[in-house]
Every structure is written in structure tokens, then in C-alpha cells.
Amino acid sequence: MTDRVLVIGSGGREHALAWKLAQSPHVNHVYVAPGNAGTADNGKISNSAVSISNHAALAQFCKDQEIRLVVVGPEVPLAAGIVDDLTAAGVRCFGPTAKAAQLESSKSFTKAFLDRHGIPTARWKSFTDPKAACTFINSANFPALVVKASGLAAGKGVIVASNKEEACKAVAEIMQDKTFGMAGETVVVEELLEGEEVSCLCFTDGITVAPMPPAQDHKRLMDGDEGPNTGGMGAYSPAPQVK
């Protein structure tokens, strides 16, 4: 028996998920919503125009098309409760609930979670008032030079400042100029940590953890690790920094 699977998203991550799922002998067809040019009519993979923001319509689509599993890639629909709503409608999903997705959708939530559970993290404080944030930047007993929009900003909501003036300017850009929209209603001001950054991602069902190989992003815009932070312009794996 082979099943139909629906992948939610349109980026390279979802393309890779669809490509791998299509290789399984247990999968008859993979729909991708909304998908991209690479997932359009590609063997066992095809795009779907079904709305991913209308969860009731999406649940009905899954039932009509006999979708046995939905795999959610992007953070925004996860934060919007897509897994909660589809699961309640009887559709099996792979992805965290909206409550669990706060670890990605709210940096202030995550930092408080890390502190609460004794998980090492850079020193920090969150603010909803730009003046208070700037006062903290100027008075902190550590280099409080990393300013983050607390909400989802497509991986671009982090400004690594080179001095206090630049950090205060970043606060104004995020909170007053709304550079990252509603994601910047709250900012996290964080200690600057210098060194290599490595991403260690895992799959889990809540009990078992299956790690993927460590990877490292190309984050800064220019050569020599210079320029503003980006949402990631590619990555490589394995990362030689982690053996």
C-alpha cells in the first residue's frame, strides 16, 4: 500500500523534503503547497494551489485527496497552529504544535526557556520600549551588541553591532522604523559571543531524537565575515568545527 503526502512550503527545504519523500516505496505521490518551479510536475511530485492559511479548507483538501501525512516546513504556518488544527480535524502531521513552535517564533520565549532549564546561552534581556533597551545597551556589564527582533523575520531579524551606538540604532530601526514589521514589537538584546556558529538539527517524535549532520551557514553578506547578517546564503555540511 502506498500513500499520498502533502508538504507545506515553497523553499529549498521543502523541495528537499518532497524529493526525499518521493523516493520512498511507501509514498505514491507528494503534493507541495504552494511549491516552486522545481516541485511542479516532477515525477511523483506536483504542486497544489490549496490555501495553507485556511486550515479548514486545507483539512478538507487532505480528506478529499486521501492525504495520509502532512509535513510542514516553514515556521510561519507552524506558529499559526497548522499542526494543531489539522490534527484536530483527523489529519496526521509531522511538525510541532503552535505552543512548541514558540521556540522558533519567539526569541524572548526561547531565551527564558533556556534560562529556566539551565541551558547555556548568551546573557540577554528583552524589551518592548526602545529607550529602556538603549539604556541597557549602554549600562550592561557585558558587550550587549546583538539586537534581535523577537518574532519571525525570515532569518533576517538579527543585527550584530560593532559598538553601543550602532546597537542603539538597531533598536530604533527594529522597534520604531519597523524594519522587520510586527516581529520587532519586542527586541532581545544579547551578549556578543565571538567564534564559530554551527547548526545541529534533529528529527524527533517527542521521545526519540535522530540528529542530522552538523552544518554551517554563510551568514554575513560579504567576504571575510564582514557586512550585515543575512537569512543565510547557503550552507555546507559536514562542518569541520564539529567532529
HUFENJO-V36309 format. One line per field, one symbol per residue. phi: phi as a letter, one per 20 degrees, with the letter a starting at -180 (. if undefined). Layout:
phi->???
//
This chain:
phi->.ddecddepbefgfgfffgffffffedebdeccembffdeldmedbecegfeeeffffffgfffelfebdddeffffffenffgffffendfcdqffgfffffdecffffffffffdmegbffbbdbddfffffffgfdfebfedddcffefclmdecdeeebfffffffffffedelgdmffefcdddcffddqedceddcebdnceddfeffcceeeffdfmldnffdfodpbcbfeffce
//
